[in-house]
Amino acid sequence: MNLKCPLYINGQFIETAEKQNIINPSTGKVIAESSHASVKEVELAISAAREAFDHGPWPHFSLAERKEFISKIAQGILANAGELAQLETHNTGKPIKETTFMDIPSSAKTFEFMADNFAAYLHNEKVNIPEDAQAKIVSEAIGVVVLIVPWNYPLLIACWKLASALAAGNTVILKPSSLTPLTALELAKIIHQAGFPAGVVNVINATGAKIGEHLCADKRVDMVSFTGSNETGKQVLQYSSKNVKKLIMELGGKSANLIFNDVDLDVAVNSSLTSIFLNQGQMCTAMSRIFVQEGIYDNFLASFIEKAKRIKLGLADNFETQMGPLITDAQRKKVIAYIDKAKAEGGQVLCGGKIPEDAELKNGYFFEPTVLVDVGAHLHIAKEEVFGPVVLVHKFSSPDEAVALANSVDFGLAACIWSKDLSLAQDLAKKINAGTVWINTYGMFYNQLPYGGFKQSGFGKELGRHGFLEYTRLKNIIIDQSQAGKPLVNYWYGF
């Protein structure tokens, strides 16, 4: 595989003078060459999106026409599912079974769902008001929307944002992570083949350091939807503040997994393994803190460690691989630094904590599933997002203590509760400061339900009716119906 990947701006595929090598994290080898945008290409993309919204046909299409275009994207993703799964695997290091059975089908379903439901979300709301007047509330497109997507779920999160933004009638500029642009640029081909008017969708690849400020600060951009790290999110907030605009910020997490004495131990262990080691732990919703009630703590920990050691690391394109590499060597070094600091401060590594010795994996960015105990709540690794296959396991006694531990960090993205006592679990869910709480499961995302966090995990929602409406603005239309067409305001000065 040695692809040439142009940018997509104003309905045209554009090669730039500056190129970027795209690396396969499993092998460390170059697999593609992508064009790299400069401020010049950002300017072209913003101008194209602005023109397409202000003067193009897209905002004026009927809902039925818009539905047809959005459905074509879903169909295009499914028609190219095999190729997209391979691209995502080679570019991110995700095991091929994850991209084949999770990422790519879920991406198509997002567009299918939005095509079938957005018209109902856009209905005008009539409001009863006093006096001789009539009013309605209208949801309408915001305008030009910048979508900034992270490297851990490049296609899926792009589709979450694109489906809502386009269904609402906006024009968009999609900026994938410069580490993982391949499926976003391939998606541009699908959109082009679907016949979207020029400028409605633009896809540009570059580092945030190079183009982020120009992209987010420009007053012609009406909204920025960002998913990524807190550090980068703060930069986006700073850039966007130069010209006021709407923001969605889906940031990091340090999620808690609460496991009570009455659970089926095997189910809780197996599910907890998935909740932290899926996608190599590179998930905002990773349950990186496991709190186990004291009655089953020892048995849980022993089983969890035994099974974590059996997770099969391997090249991502092997269907037998259960865990692939981290995204870059720099990310792996960051993970190692967190572990080394935790050990120096008294934490114990009971499993993993090192680079595997398998010769087949030596050129990739692999790291073993890692379990730590005796990590105090004040340590950096207990408070900060590691974004790797590292989990901290703690003991608790009472439900109140479990909730206090879950809420003890600055993040509030997600949590899990495992208990056969559903009354208790639902009561605790109300007390946990997180945007999503799963009870007796993990990672169930539904297109019908909104997703987003609290506190330092950001604000705004993706998915569902609420997520769709984030990409709209509300307008009040008030019609005076005073007798003889003379409203009260007519008499104020009495001329």
C-alpha positions, -999 to 999 in steps of 0.1 A, spaced: 0 0 0 15 33 -11 -14 58 -16 -14 93 -28 -40 113 -9 -50 148 -21 -71 173 -2 -107 179 -12 -117 216 -16 -146 231 -34 -155 199 -52 -119 193 -64 -91 170 -54 -60 192 -48 -24 181 -46 -1 204 -26 36 210 -28 41 199 8 36 162 15 33 141 46 43 105 51 16 84 68 29 56 91 15 22 99 19 19 137 21 -19 134 53 -18 113 66 17 115 66 18 77 53 45 53 20 34 38 8 66 21 17 101 11 -8 128 19 -10 164 7 -5 188 36 -25 220 37 -11 254 43 -29 286 53 -35 290 15 -56 258 13 -74 267 46 -84 300 30 -97 282 -1 -117 258 20 -133 285 42 -141 306 12 -156 276 -6 -177 266 24 -189 302 30 -199 306 -7 -216 273 -8 -237 282 23 -244 319 14 -251 315 -24 -251 277 -32 -281 254 -35 -274 232 -5 -292 252 22 -322 254 -1 -326 218 -9 -358 202 3 -356 178 32 -362 149 8 -333 160 -14 -310 164 16 -321 129 28 -311 114 -5 -276 129 -5 -270 118 31 -282 83 23 -258 81 -5 -229 86 19 -241 56 40 -244 35 8 -209 46 -3 -194 36 30 -209 1 29 -199 -3 -8 -163 4 2 -164 -12 36 -135 -37 30 -112 -10 17 -121 14 45 -116 -12 72 -81 -19 58 -72 17 56 -83 24 92 -64 -6 104 -32 3 86 -34 39 96 -44 36 133 -32 2 144 -67 -9 153 -72 -47 149 -89 -55 117 -118 -72 134 -126 -40 152 -126 -19 120 -145 -45 101 -172 -52 126 -174 -20 146 -160 12 131 -170 9 95 -206 -5 99 -212 20 127 -201 49 105 -226 39 78 -254 34 104 -248 70 116 -257 84 82 -286 59 77 -301 70 111 -297 107 104 -312 104 69 -343 87 84 -348 110 114 -335 145 109 -367 158 92 -386 150 124 -360 168 145 -365 200 124 -402 205 129 -412 240 138 -425 245 173 -456 266 178 -458 284 211 -488 299 228 -481 334 239 -502 361 254 -514 393 236 -525 394 200 -496 377 185 -485 344 170 -451 328 174 -431 298 162 -396 286 169 -376 275 139 -344 254 139 -322 263 110 -286 257 98 -259 276 115 -237 281 85 -200 271 80 -190 244 105 -154 232 112 -152 196 123 -119 186 140 -115 149 145 -90 129 166 -68 100 156 -84 73 178 -117 69 158 -109 88 126 -138 77 104 -165 71 130 -162 104 148 -160 122 115 -193 105 105 -209 114 139 -202 151 132 -207 151 94 -241 134 95 -256 159 118 -239 189 103 -250 181 68 -285 170 77 -290 204 94 -281 221 61 -246 234 70 -215 234 49 -184 219 65 -146 218 66 -135 185 80 -100 183 95 -89 149 105 -58 143 127 -27 146 106 -17 112 120 -47 95 106 -62 113 76 -66 83 52 -103 73 58 -114 109 59 -98 116 26 -113 84 12 -147 96 26 -142 127 4 -142 105 -27 -175 89 -16 -190 124 -10 -178 135 -44 -193 105 -61 -226 112 -43 -228 145 -62 -227 170 -34 -226 206 -46 -191 221 -47 -180 236 -14 -205 218 8 -179 194 21 -142 202 22 -115 179 37 -81 192 46 -51 176 62 -25 194 83 -13 197 119 -33 218 143 -2 237 151 1 248 114 -35 257 105 -56 254 137 -56 291 146 -65 303 111 -92 276 109 -108 283 142 -104 321 145 -118 331 111 -151 350 115 -165 333 84 -166 301 105 -199 299 125 -192 269 146 -164 245 156 -170 210 167 -139 195 183 -131 161 197 -96 155 212 -74 161 241 -79 188 268 -46 205 259 -56 209 223 -91 218 233 -79 247 253 -61 260 222 -93 256 201 -111 276 228 -85 303 227 -84 306 189 -122 306 186 -126 334 212 -111 358 187 -145 358 169 -175 346 189 -189 313 175 -206 282 187 -185 253 200 -189 216 208 -160 203 229 -157 166 235 -125 162 255 -107 137 277 -118 113 304 -107 94 334 -137 71 337 -146 49 366 -158 13 366 -177 4 398 -180 -33 405 -202 -46 434 -200 -78 453 -232 -93 437 -220 -94 401 -213 -124 379 -175 -123 383 -166 -136 349 -189 -112 331 -175 -83 351 -139 -93 345 -144 -99 307 -163 -67 302 -138 -47 322 -110 -60 300 -128 -46 270 -136 -13 287 -99 -5 291 -79 -25 265 -102 -21 235 -84 1 209 -53 -2 230 -69 19 257 -69 49 233 -105 58 241 -119 89 258 -144 66 275 -117 40 286 -125 28 321 -90 35 334 -100 33 370 -116 1 383 -131 2 418 -141 -32 432 -161 -39 463 -139 -55 490 -159 -88 491 -147 -98 456 -117 -76 452 -90 -104 455 -109 -128 432 -116 -101 406 -80 -88 406 -65 -123 402 -89 -132 373 -84 -98 356 -46 -101 357 -47 -137 345 -69 -128 315 -50 -96 307 -18 -116 303 -36 -138 277 -47 -109 255 -31 -115 221 -9 -86 208 -2 -87 172 -1 -70 138 -33 -51 134 -42 -67 100 -43 -102 116 -79 -112 125 -65 -132 155 -50 -100 170 -69 -88 200 -47 -57 207 -26 -37 183 0 -10 187 -3 25 201 -6 52 175 30 65 177 63 59 195 58 93 212 25 81 226 41 49 239 69 70 256 42 91 272 25 60 286 58 46 299 66 79 316 33 78 335 40 43 346 76 50 357 64 80 377 37 60 394 62 32 404 86 58 418 57 71 439 48 37 453 25 22 427 29 -15 419 27 -30 384 11 -64 386 9 -71 349 25 -57 318 42 -23 320 67 -29 293 73 -32 255 67 -68 243 97 -89 234 81 -106 204 104 -102 174 74 -98 150 63 -67 169 97 -50 173 91 -23 146 57 -13 158 46 8 187 33 -21 209 29 -21 247 16 -47 270 -18 -45 289 -8 -30 322 -24 -33 357 -14 -11 386 -24 -12 423 -15 9 453 -19 41 434 -29 70 456 -56 94 444 -31 122 445 -8 107 419 -7 121 383 -16 87 368 -47 86 390 -59 120 379 -47 125 343 -57 107 311 -29 83 300 -46 72 267 -31 38 266 -36 2 279 -31 11 316 -56 5 343 -56 13 381 -75 -12 403 -87 -1 438 -108 -15 466 -139 1 481 -164 -8 509 -196 12 506 -217 26 477 -211 62 490 -173 56 489 -175 43 453 -194 74 442 -169 97 459 -140 78 442 -157 80 408 -163 118 412 -128 125 426 -112 136 392 -117 167 371 -133 147 342 -169 136 337 -173 117 305 -185 82 313 -188 56 340 -198 19 345 -218 3 373 -219 -35 377 -245 -48 401 -276 -71 401 -293 -45 423 -307 -23 396 -324 0 421 -290 7 437 -273 11 403 -298 36 391 -296 56 423 -258 57 420 -260 67 383 -278 99 394 -250 107 417 -221 101 393 -209 132 376 -206 119 341 -224 124 308 -229 87 301 -234 59 327 -235 23 316 -252 -2 339 -241 -38 335 -225 -31 301 -199 -9 285 -195 11 253 -230 9 240 -234 39 217 -268 44 201 -275 69 173 -307 77 191 -289 89 223 -268 120 229 -231 116 239 -209 141 257 -193 149 290 -193 172 320 -166 192 338 -132 190 320 -146 165 296 -162 193 277 -197 205 267 -222 199 239 -235 166 225 -231 144 195 -257 119 182 -295 117 187 -319 145 185 -299 166 210 -267 161 191 -283 170 158 -298 202 172 -263 213 183 -257 219 146 -287 242 143 -297 276 157 -330 286 171 -349 315 157 -381 331 171 -406 344 145 -433 366 160 -463 379 141 -484 406 155 -521 402 150 -535 432 168 -569 445 157 -567 467 127 -530 459 123 -521 485 150 -499 469 177 -493 485 211 -459 497 200 -476 519 175 -490 541 203 -459 544 224 -449 579 211 -483 586 196 -472 606 166 
